[in-house]
Amino acid sequence: MSTCFHSFIASLGIFAIHFWLSIRFKNMIIPIAIAVVCCIVWVFLYQGRAEETYYEK
């Protein structure tokens, strides 16, 4: 539960930044483009650092 709570708190910061960008720019495309670029950069930075998850049957 602790990991879930920390992930939720971290996502609130990301939502706050995205909300601020949405208010700051009248054009809707700019905040969406920034969010997509950040997601792509995050994938490249996080690549290979995740632990493998094994699911039992």
All heavy atoms as a GROMACS GRO file, in nm:
protein
  470
    1MET      N    1   0.082  -0.119   0.000
    1MET     CA    2   0.000   0.000   0.000
    1MET      C    3   0.087   0.126   0.000
    1MET      O    4   0.050   0.227  -0.056
    1MET     CB    5  -0.092   0.000   0.121
    1MET     CG    6  -0.183   0.119   0.123
    1MET     SD    7  -0.313   0.093   0.241
    1MET     CE    8  -0.355   0.261   0.273
    2SER      N    9   0.201   0.118   0.059
    2SER     CA   10   0.289   0.233   0.065
    2SER      C   11   0.335   0.276  -0.074
    2SER      O   12   0.339   0.395  -0.104
    2SER     CB   13   0.410   0.201   0.153
    2SER     OG   14   0.499   0.309   0.153
    3THR      N   15   0.369   0.179  -0.159
    3THR     CA   16   0.412   0.210  -0.295
    3THR      C   17   0.300   0.275  -0.374
    3THR      O   18   0.322   0.370  -0.449
    3THR     CB   19   0.462   0.083  -0.366
    3THR    OG1   20   0.564   0.024  -0.288
    3THR    CG2   21   0.514   0.114  -0.504
    4CYS      N   22   0.180   0.225  -0.356
    4CYS     CA   23   0.064   0.281  -0.425
    4CYS      C   24   0.041   0.425  -0.382
    4CYS      O   25   0.012   0.512  -0.464
    4CYS     CB   26  -0.058   0.196  -0.396
    4CYS     SG   27  -0.206   0.252  -0.480
    5PHE      N   28   0.054   0.452  -0.253
    5PHE     CA   29   0.034   0.587  -0.201
    5PHE      C   30   0.140   0.682  -0.255
    5PHE      O   31   0.110   0.794  -0.295
    5PHE     CB   32   0.036   0.584  -0.048
    5PHE     CG   33   0.016   0.720   0.013
    5PHE    CD1   34  -0.108   0.780   0.008
    5PHE    CD2   35   0.120   0.786   0.075
    5PHE    CE1   36  -0.129   0.905   0.063
    5PHE    CE2   37   0.101   0.910   0.130
    5PHE     CZ   38  -0.024   0.970   0.125
    6HIS      N   39   0.266   0.637  -0.259
    6HIS     CA   40   0.373   0.722  -0.311
    6HIS      C   41   0.355   0.750  -0.460
    6HIS      O   42   0.382   0.861  -0.506
    6HIS     CB   43   0.509   0.658  -0.285
    6HIS     CG   44   0.548   0.656  -0.141
    6HIS    ND1   45   0.582   0.768  -0.072
    6HIS    CD2   46   0.554   0.554  -0.053
    6HIS    CE1   47   0.610   0.737   0.053
    6HIS    NE2   48   0.593   0.606   0.067
    7SER      N   49   0.308   0.651  -0.534
    7SER     CA   50   0.282   0.672  -0.676
    7SER      C   51   0.170   0.773  -0.697
    7SER      O   52   0.175   0.857  -0.786
    7SER     CB   53   0.244   0.540  -0.743
    7SER     OG   54   0.349   0.449  -0.735
    8PHE      N   55   0.068   0.764  -0.612
    8PHE     CA   56  -0.043   0.858  -0.620
    8PHE      C   57   0.002   1.001  -0.589
    8PHE      O   58  -0.033   1.095  -0.661
    8PHE     CB   59  -0.154   0.817  -0.524
    8PHE     CG   60  -0.269   0.914  -0.519
    8PHE    CD1   61  -0.355   0.925  -0.625
    8PHE    CD2   62  -0.288   0.994  -0.408
    8PHE    CE1   63  -0.460   1.015  -0.622
    8PHE    CE2   64  -0.392   1.084  -0.402
    8PHE     CZ   65  -0.479   1.094  -0.510
    9ILE      N   66   0.084   1.018  -0.487
    9ILE     CA   67   0.135   1.150  -0.450
    9ILE      C   68   0.223   1.206  -0.562
    9ILE      O   69   0.215   1.324  -0.596
    9ILE     CB   70   0.212   1.144  -0.316
    9ILE    CG1   71   0.117   1.105  -0.203
    9ILE    CG2   72   0.280   1.275  -0.286
    9ILE    CD1   73   0.005   1.203  -0.178
   10ALA      N   74   0.307   1.121  -0.622
   10ALA     CA   75   0.392   1.166  -0.732
   10ALA      C   76   0.310   1.207  -0.853
   10ALA      O   77   0.342   1.305  -0.922
   10ALA     CB   78   0.490   1.057  -0.770
   11SER      N   79   0.202   1.134  -0.880
   11SER     CA   80   0.118   1.169  -0.994
   11SER      C   81   0.044   1.301  -0.972
   11SER      O   82   0.012   1.370  -1.068
   11SER     CB   83   0.020   1.057  -1.024
   11SER     OG   84  -0.075   1.046  -0.920
   12LEU      N   85   0.018   1.337  -0.847
   12LEU     CA   86  -0.047   1.466  -0.821
   12LEU      C   87   0.041   1.583  -0.867
   12LEU      O   88  -0.010   1.682  -0.919
   12LEU     CB   89  -0.078   1.480  -0.672
   12LEU     CG   90  -0.194   1.397  -0.620
   12LEU    CD1   91  -0.210   1.418  -0.470
   12LEU    CD2   92  -0.323   1.427  -0.693
   13GLY      N   93   0.171   1.571  -0.850
   13GLY     CA   94   0.262   1.674  -0.899
   13GLY      C   95   0.259   1.686  -1.050
   13GLY      O   96   0.259   1.796  -1.105
   14ILE      N   97   0.255   1.572  -1.117
   14ILE     CA   98   0.248   1.572  -1.263
   14ILE      C   99   0.116   1.632  -1.310
   14ILE      O  100   0.112   1.712  -1.404
   14ILE     CB  101   0.267   1.429  -1.318
   14ILE    CG1  102   0.407   1.379  -1.283
   14ILE    CG2  103   0.242   1.423  -1.468
   14ILE    CD1  104   0.428   1.233  -1.307
   15PHE      N  105   0.006   1.596  -1.242
   15PHE     CA  106  -0.123   1.654  -1.277
   15PHE      C  107  -0.126   1.804  -1.254
   15PHE      O  108  -0.185   1.878  -1.331
   15PHE     CB  109  -0.236   1.588  -1.196
   15PHE     CG  110  -0.260   1.445  -1.233
   15PHE    CD1  111  -0.297   1.354  -1.136
   15PHE    CD2  112  -0.246   1.400  -1.363
   15PHE    CE1  113  -0.319   1.222  -1.167
   15PHE    CE2  114  -0.269   1.267  -1.395
   15PHE     CZ  115  -0.306   1.178  -1.298
   16ALA      N  116  -0.061   1.849  -1.148
   16ALA     CA  117  -0.057   1.993  -1.119
   16ALA      C  118   0.018   2.069  -1.228
   16ALA      O  119  -0.027   2.176  -1.273
   16ALA     CB  120   0.006   2.017  -0.983
   17ILE      N  121   0.129   2.014  -1.273
   17ILE     CA  122   0.205   2.078  -1.380
   17ILE      C  123   0.124   2.081  -1.509
   17ILE      O  124   0.117   2.182  -1.578
   17ILE     CB  125   0.340   2.006  -1.402
   17ILE    CG1  126   0.430   2.027  -1.281
   17ILE    CG2  127   0.408   2.054  -1.530
   17ILE    CD1  128   0.553   1.942  -1.281
   18HIS      N  129   0.059   1.970  -1.540
   18HIS     CA  130  -0.022   1.964  -1.662
   18HIS      C  131  -0.142   2.060  -1.654
   18HIS      O  132  -0.178   2.126  -1.751
   18HIS     CB  133  -0.068   1.821  -1.688
   18HIS     CG  134  -0.131   1.803  -1.820
   18HIS    ND1  135  -0.060   1.810  -1.938
   18HIS    CD2  136  -0.259   1.781  -1.856
   18HIS    CE1  137  -0.142   1.791  -2.039
   18HIS    NE2  138  -0.264   1.775  -1.992
   19PHE      N  139  -0.203   2.069  -1.537
   19PHE     CA  140  -0.314   2.162  -1.518
   19PHE      C  141  -0.268   2.306  -1.534
   19PHE      O  142  -0.336   2.388  -1.597
   19PHE     CB  143  -0.377   2.140  -1.380
   19PHE     CG  144  -0.497   2.224  -1.353
   19PHE    CD1  145  -0.615   2.200  -1.420
   19PHE    CD2  146  -0.491   2.327  -1.261
   19PHE    CE1  147  -0.727   2.277  -1.396
   19PHE    CE2  148  -0.602   2.405  -1.236
   19PHE     CZ  149  -0.720   2.380  -1.304
   20TRP      N  150  -0.152   2.338  -1.479
   20TRP     CA  151  -0.098   2.473  -1.492
   20TRP      C  152  -0.069   2.506  -1.639
   20TRP      O  153  -0.097   2.617  -1.685
   20TRP     CB  154   0.028   2.488  -1.408
   20TRP     CG  155   0.090   2.622  -1.422
   20TRP    CD1  156   0.050   2.740  -1.366
   20TRP    CD2  157   0.204   2.655  -1.504
   20TRP    NE1  158   0.132   2.842  -1.405
   20TRP    CE2  159   0.228   2.794  -1.490
   20TRP    CE3  160   0.288   2.581  -1.584
   20TRP    CZ2  161   0.331   2.858  -1.554
   20TRP    CZ3  162   0.392   2.645  -1.649
   20TRP    CH2  163   0.413   2.782  -1.634
   21LEU      N  164  -0.012   2.410  -1.711
   21LEU     CA  165   0.014   2.432  -1.854
   21LEU      C  166  -0.117   2.453  -1.931
   21LEU      O  167  -0.123   2.535  -2.023
   21LEU     CB  168   0.089   2.313  -1.913
   21LEU     CG  169   0.237   2.302  -1.876
   21LEU    CD1  170   0.290   2.168  -1.924
   21LEU    CD2  171   0.315   2.416  -1.936
   22SER      N  172  -0.222   2.381  -1.892
   22SER     CA  173  -0.350   2.396  -1.960
   22SER      C  174  -0.411   2.534  -1.936
   22SER      O  175  -0.478   2.588  -2.023
   22SER     CB  176  -0.447   2.288  -1.911
   22SER     OG  177  -0.398   2.161  -1.943
   23ILE      N  178  -0.389   2.587  -1.817
   23ILE     CA  179  -0.440   2.720  -1.788
   23ILE      C  180  -0.352   2.827  -1.855
   23ILE      O  181  -0.401   2.929  -1.902
   23ILE     CB  182  -0.447   2.743  -1.636
   23ILE    CG1  183  -0.554   2.653  -1.576
   23ILE    CG2  184  -0.474   2.888  -1.602
   23ILE    CD1  185  -0.557   2.655  -1.426
   24ARG      N  186  -0.224   2.803  -1.859
   24ARG     CA  187  -0.128   2.901  -1.910
   24ARG      C  188  -0.143   2.926  -2.060
   24ARG      O  189  -0.135   3.039  -2.105
   24ARG     CB  190   0.014   2.850  -1.880
   24ARG     CG  191   0.126   2.937  -1.929
   24ARG     CD  192   0.143   3.057  -1.840
   24ARG     NE  193   0.262   3.130  -1.880
   24ARG     CZ  194   0.258   3.244  -1.948
   24ARG    NH1  195   0.144   3.297  -1.981
   24ARG    NH2  196   0.370   3.305  -1.981
   25PHE      N  197  -0.164   2.819  -2.137
   25PHE     CA  198  -0.173   2.831  -2.283
   25PHE      C  199  -0.318   2.814  -2.327
   25PHE      O  200  -0.386   2.721  -2.284
   25PHE     CB  201  -0.087   2.724  -2.352
   25PHE     CG  202   0.059   2.737  -2.321
   25PHE    CD1  203   0.120   2.649  -2.232
   25PHE    CD2  204   0.136   2.835  -2.381
   25PHE    CE1  205   0.254   2.659  -2.204
   25PHE    CE2  206   0.271   2.846  -2.352
   25PHE     CZ  207   0.330   2.758  -2.263
   26LYS      N  208  -0.363   2.904  -2.414
   26LYS     CA  209  -0.501   2.894  -2.464
   26LYS      C  210  -0.514   2.781  -2.565
   26LYS      O  211  -0.620   2.721  -2.579
   26LYS     CB  212  -0.543   3.026  -2.526
   26LYS     CG  213  -0.561   3.135  -2.426
   26LYS     CD  214  -0.614   3.260  -2.490
   26LYS     CE  215  -0.630   3.367  -2.382
   26LYS     NZ  216  -0.689   3.490  -2.436
   27ASN      N  217  -0.406   2.752  -2.638
   27ASN     CA  218  -0.408   2.645  -2.736
   27ASN      C  219  -0.396   2.511  -2.664
   27ASN      O  220  -0.305   2.490  -2.584
   27ASN     CB  221  -0.292   2.663  -2.833
   27ASN     CG  222  -0.301   2.571  -2.951
   27ASN    OD1  223  -0.388   2.485  -2.957
   27ASN    ND2  224  -0.210   2.589  -3.046
   28MET      N  225  -0.486   2.418  -2.692
   28MET     CA  226  -0.489   2.290  -2.624
   28MET      C  227  -0.374   2.198  -2.665
   28MET      O  228  -0.331   2.111  -2.590
   28MET     CB  229  -0.622   2.221  -2.653
   28MET     CG  230  -0.642   2.089  -2.585
   28MET     SD  231  -0.801   2.017  -2.619
   28MET     CE  232  -0.784   1.969  -2.788
   29ILE      N  233  -0.321   2.217  -2.784
   29ILE     CA  234  -0.218   2.128  -2.838
   29ILE      C  235  -0.086   2.139  -2.762
   29ILE      O  236  -0.016   2.039  -2.744
   29ILE     CB  237  -0.198   2.156  -2.988
   29ILE    CG1  238  -0.328   2.132  -3.064
   29ILE    CG2  239  -0.086   2.073  -3.046
   29ILE    CD1  240  -0.380   1.991  -3.055
   30ILE      N  241  -0.052   2.256  -2.716
   30ILE     CA  242   0.078   2.277  -2.650
   30ILE      C  243   0.092   2.194  -2.523
   30ILE      O  244   0.190   2.120  -2.508
   30ILE     CB  245   0.103   2.427  -2.625
   30ILE    CG1  246   0.116   2.501  -2.758
   30ILE    CG2  247   0.228   2.448  -2.540
   30ILE    CD1  248   0.121   2.651  -2.746
   31PRO      N  249  -0.004   2.197  -2.429
   31PRO     CA  250   0.010   2.112  -2.310
   31PRO      C  251   0.008   1.963  -2.341
   31PRO      O  252   0.081   1.885  -2.279
   31PRO     CB  253  -0.110   2.150  -2.222
   31PRO     CG  254  -0.151   2.284  -2.268
   31PRO     CD  255  -0.116   2.290  -2.413
   32ILE      N  256  -0.073   1.923  -2.439
   32ILE     CA  257  -0.077   1.782  -2.477
   32ILE      C  258   0.056   1.739  -2.538
   32ILE      O  259   0.108   1.631  -2.508
   32ILE     CB  260  -0.195   1.755  -2.573
   32ILE    CG1  261  -0.327   1.773  -2.498
   32ILE    CG2  262  -0.186   1.616  -2.633
   32ILE    CD1  263  -0.449   1.764  -2.585
   33ALA      N  264   0.113   1.824  -2.624
   33ALA     CA  265   0.242   1.792  -2.686
   33ALA      C  266   0.352   1.782  -2.580
   33ALA      O  267   0.436   1.692  -2.586
   33ALA     CB  268   0.277   1.897  -2.790
   34ILE      N  269   0.350   1.872  -2.483
   34ILE     CA  270   0.451   1.867  -2.375
   34ILE      C  271   0.435   1.739  -2.295
   34ILE      O  272   0.534   1.673  -2.260
   34ILE     CB  273   0.440   1.992  -2.287
   34ILE    CG1  274   0.485   2.115  -2.365
   34ILE    CG2  275   0.523   1.977  -2.160
   34ILE    CD1  276   0.460   2.246  -2.294
   35ALA      N  277   0.312   1.699  -2.267
   35ALA     CA  278   0.288   1.576  -2.191
   35ALA      C  279   0.335   1.453  -2.268
   35ALA      O  280   0.397   1.362  -2.211
   35ALA     CB  281   0.140   1.564  -2.157
   36VAL      N  282   0.308   1.449  -2.398
   36VAL     CA  283   0.350   1.334  -2.479
   36VAL      C  284   0.502   1.327  -2.487
   36VAL      O  285   0.561   1.219  -2.473
   36VAL     CB  286   0.287   1.343  -2.620
   36VAL    CG1  287   0.349   1.242  -2.715
   36VAL    CG2  288   0.137   1.321  -2.611
   37VAL      N  289   0.567   1.440  -2.508
   37VAL     CA  290   0.713   1.442  -2.514
   37VAL      C  291   0.773   1.398  -2.380
   37VAL      O  292   0.868   1.319  -2.377
   37VAL     CB  293   0.764   1.582  -2.554
   37VAL    CG1  294   0.913   1.595  -2.531
   37VAL    CG2  295   0.730   1.610  -2.698
   38CYS      N  296   0.716   1.444  -2.270
   38CYS     CA  297   0.766   1.402  -2.138
   38CYS      C  298   0.747   1.253  -2.116
   38CYS      O  299   0.834   1.187  -2.057
   38CYS     CB  300   0.697   1.482  -2.029
   38CYS     SG  301   0.750   1.654  -2.022
   39CYS      N  302   0.636   1.197  -2.162
   39CYS     CA  303   0.614   1.053  -2.148
   39CYS      C  304   0.716   0.974  -2.230
   39CYS      O  305   0.767   0.871  -2.183
   39CYS     CB  306   0.472   1.016  -2.191
   39CYS     SG  307   0.346   1.067  -2.076
   40ILE      N  308   0.746   1.020  -2.349
   40ILE     CA  309   0.844   0.951  -2.432
   40ILE      C  310   0.983   0.959  -2.369
   40ILE      O  311   1.056   0.859  -2.365
   40ILE     CB  312   0.842   1.009  -2.575
   40ILE    CG1  313   0.711   0.973  -2.644
   40ILE    CG2  314   0.961   0.960  -2.656
   40ILE    CD1  315   0.688   1.042  -2.776
   41VAL      N  316   1.018   1.076  -2.319
   41VAL     CA  317   1.148   1.091  -2.252
   41VAL      C  318   1.155   1.002  -2.128
   41VAL      O  319   1.257   0.939  -2.102
   41VAL     CB  320   1.172   1.240  -2.215
   41VAL    CG1  321   1.290   1.255  -2.121
   41VAL    CG2  322   1.194   1.320  -2.341
   42TRP      N  323   1.045   0.993  -2.052
   42TRP     CA  324   1.042   0.909  -1.933
   42TRP      C  325   1.064   0.762  -1.969
   42TRP      O  326   1.136   0.690  -1.899
   42TRP     CB  327   0.908   0.926  -1.860
   42TRP     CG  328   0.898   0.839  -1.740
   42TRP    CD1  329   0.951   0.863  -1.617
   42TRP    CD2  330   0.833   0.712  -1.731
   42TRP    NE1  331   0.921   0.758  -1.533
   42TRP    CE2  332   0.850   0.665  -1.600
   42TRP    CE3  333   0.762   0.634  -1.822
   42TRP    CZ2  334   0.798   0.544  -1.558
   42TRP    CZ3  335   0.711   0.514  -1.780
   42TRP    CH2  336   0.729   0.470  -1.649
   43VAL      N  337   1.004   0.717  -2.078
   43VAL     CA  338   1.023   0.578  -2.120
   43VAL      C  339   1.169   0.552  -2.154
   43VAL      O  340   1.225   0.448  -2.116
   43VAL     CB  341   0.932   0.545  -2.241
   43VAL    CG1  342   0.971   0.413  -2.305
   43VAL    CG2  343   0.788   0.542  -2.197
   44PHE      N  344   1.234   0.644  -2.224
   44PHE     CA  345   1.375   0.625  -2.258
   44PHE      C  346   1.464   0.629  -2.133
   44PHE      O  347   1.561   0.554  -2.124
   44PHE     CB  348   1.422   0.731  -2.357
   44PHE     CG  349   1.377   0.704  -2.497
   44PHE    CD1  350   1.301   0.798  -2.565
   44PHE    CD2  351   1.409   0.586  -2.561
   44PHE    CE1  352   1.259   0.773  -2.694
   44PHE    CE2  353   1.368   0.561  -2.690
   44PHE     CZ  354   1.291   0.655  -2.757
   45LEU      N  355   1.432   0.714  -2.038
   45LEU     CA  356   1.514   0.721  -1.917
   45LEU      C  357   1.493   0.600  -1.826
   45LEU      O  358   1.585   0.557  -1.757
   45LEU     CB  359   1.481   0.850  -1.839
   45LEU     CG  360   1.524   0.980  -1.905
   45LEU    CD1  361   1.477   1.098  -1.822
   45LEU    CD2  362   1.675   0.984  -1.922
   46TYR      N  363   1.371   0.546  -1.824
   46TYR     CA  364   1.339   0.436  -1.733
   46TYR      C  365   1.367   0.300  -1.794
   46TYR      O  366   1.361   0.199  -1.727
   46TYR     CB  367   1.191   0.445  -1.694
   46TYR     CG  368   1.155   0.362  -1.575
   46TYR    CD1  369   1.198   0.396  -1.448
   46TYR    CD2  370   1.079   0.246  -1.590
   46TYR    CE1  371   1.166   0.319  -1.339
   46TYR    CE2  372   1.046   0.170  -1.481
   46TYR     CZ  373   1.089   0.206  -1.356
   46TYR     OH  374   1.055   0.129  -1.249
   47GLN      N  375   1.400   0.295  -1.919
   47GLN     CA  376   1.419   0.169  -1.990
   47GLN      C  377   1.529   0.085  -1.925
   47GLN      O  378   1.641   0.130  -1.904
   47GLN     CB  379   1.456   0.197  -2.135
   47GLN     CG  380   1.464   0.075  -2.221
   47GLN     CD  381   1.493   0.112  -2.365
   47GLN    OE1  382   1.527   0.225  -2.395
   47GLN    NE2  383   1.482   0.016  -2.453
   48GLY      N  384   1.495  -0.038  -1.892
   48GLY     CA  385   1.591  -0.130  -1.836
   48GLY      C  386   1.610  -0.120  -1.686
   48GLY      O  387   1.682  -0.199  -1.626
   49ARG      N  388   1.543  -0.028  -1.619
   49ARG     CA  389   1.559  -0.015  -1.475
   49ARG      C  390   1.450  -0.084  -1.396
   49ARG      O  391   1.461  -0.099  -1.276
   49ARG     CB  392   1.561   0.133  -1.436
   49ARG     CG  393   1.681   0.205  -1.492
   49ARG     CD  394   1.689   0.344  -1.442
   49ARG     NE  395   1.802   0.412  -1.504
   49ARG     CZ  396   1.830   0.538  -1.488
   49ARG    NH1  397   1.754   0.613  -1.411
   49ARG    NH2  398   1.932   0.592  -1.548
   50ALA      N  399   1.344  -0.124  -1.463
   50ALA     CA  400   1.233  -0.189  -1.394
   50ALA      C  401   1.270  -0.334  -1.364
   50ALA      O  402   1.337  -0.401  -1.441
   50ALA     CB  403   1.108  -0.185  -1.480
   51GLU      N  404   1.226  -0.378  -1.249
   51GLU     CA  405   1.249  -0.518  -1.212
   51GLU      C  406   1.151  -0.606  -1.288
   51GLU      O  407   1.039  -0.565  -1.318
   51GLU     CB  408   1.228  -0.536  -1.062
   51GLU     CG  409   1.326  -0.457  -0.978
   51GLU     CD  410   1.298  -0.475  -0.830
   51GLU    OE1  411   1.221  -0.565  -0.794
   51GLU    OE2  412   1.355  -0.399  -0.752
   52GLU      N  413   1.194  -0.726  -1.317
   52GLU     CA  414   1.105  -0.817  -1.386
   52GLU      C  415   1.000  -0.869  -1.289
   52GLU      O  416   1.029  -0.898  -1.173
   52GLU     CB  417   1.184  -0.934  -1.443
   52GLU     CG  418   1.277  -0.893  -1.554
   52GLU     CD  419   1.346  -1.012  -1.618
   52GLU    OE1  420   1.296  -1.126  -1.602
   52GLU    OE2  421   1.449  -0.991  -1.680
   53THR      N  422   0.878  -0.880  -1.337
   53THR     CA  423   0.767  -0.927  -1.255
   53THR      C  424   0.727  -1.065  -1.303
   53THR      O  425   0.702  -1.086  -1.422
   53THR     CB  426   0.648  -0.832  -1.264
   53THR    OG1  427   0.690  -0.701  -1.229
   53THR    CG2  428   0.537  -0.875  -1.174
   54TYR      N  429   0.722  -1.158  -1.212
   54TYR     CA  430   0.680  -1.294  -1.243
   54TYR      C  431   0.545  -1.320  -1.178
   54TYR      O  432   0.527  -1.296  -1.058
   54TYR     CB  433   0.782  -1.396  -1.192
   54TYR     CG  434   0.918  -1.379  -1.257
   54TYR    CD1  435   1.023  -1.317  -1.188
   54TYR    CD2  436   0.941  -1.424  -1.387
   54TYR    CE1  437   1.146  -1.302  -1.248
   54TYR    CE2  438   1.064  -1.409  -1.447
   54TYR     CZ  439   1.166  -1.347  -1.376
   54TYR     OH  440   1.288  -1.331  -1.436
   55TYR      N  441   0.452  -1.367  -1.257
   55TYR     CA  442   0.319  -1.397  -1.207
   55TYR      C  443   0.304  -1.547  -1.193
   55TYR      O  444   0.337  -1.624  -1.282
   55TYR     CB  445   0.212  -1.344  -1.301
   55TYR     CG  446   0.212  -1.193  -1.312
   55TYR    CD1  447   0.271  -1.130  -1.420
   55TYR    CD2  448   0.155  -1.116  -1.212
   55TYR    CE1  449   0.273  -0.992  -1.429
   55TYR    CE2  450   0.155  -0.979  -1.220
   55TYR     CZ  451   0.214  -0.917  -1.329
   55TYR     OH  452   0.214  -0.782  -1.337
   56GLU      N  453   0.254  -1.590  -1.079
   56GLU     CA  454   0.234  -1.733  -1.055
   56GLU      C  455   0.094  -1.771  -1.098
   56GLU      O  456   0.000  -1.695  -1.083
   56GLU     CB  457   0.254  -1.763  -0.908
   56GLU     CG  458   0.394  -1.736  -0.860
   56GLU     CD  459   0.410  -1.769  -0.713
   56GLU    OE1  460   0.324  -1.839  -0.657
   56GLU    OE2  461   0.508  -1.723  -0.654
   57LYS      N  462   0.082  -1.891  -1.150
   57LYS     CA  463  -0.051  -1.940  -1.191
   57LYS      C  464  -0.120  -2.008  -1.078
   57LYS      O  465  -0.068  -2.060  -0.988
   57LYS     CB  466  -0.037  -2.036  -1.308
   57LYS     CG  467   0.008  -1.967  -1.434
   57LYS     CD  468   0.010  -2.064  -1.547
   57LYS     CE  469   0.054  -1.993  -1.673
   57LYS     NZ  470   0.055  -2.081  -1.787
   0.00000   0.00000   0.00000
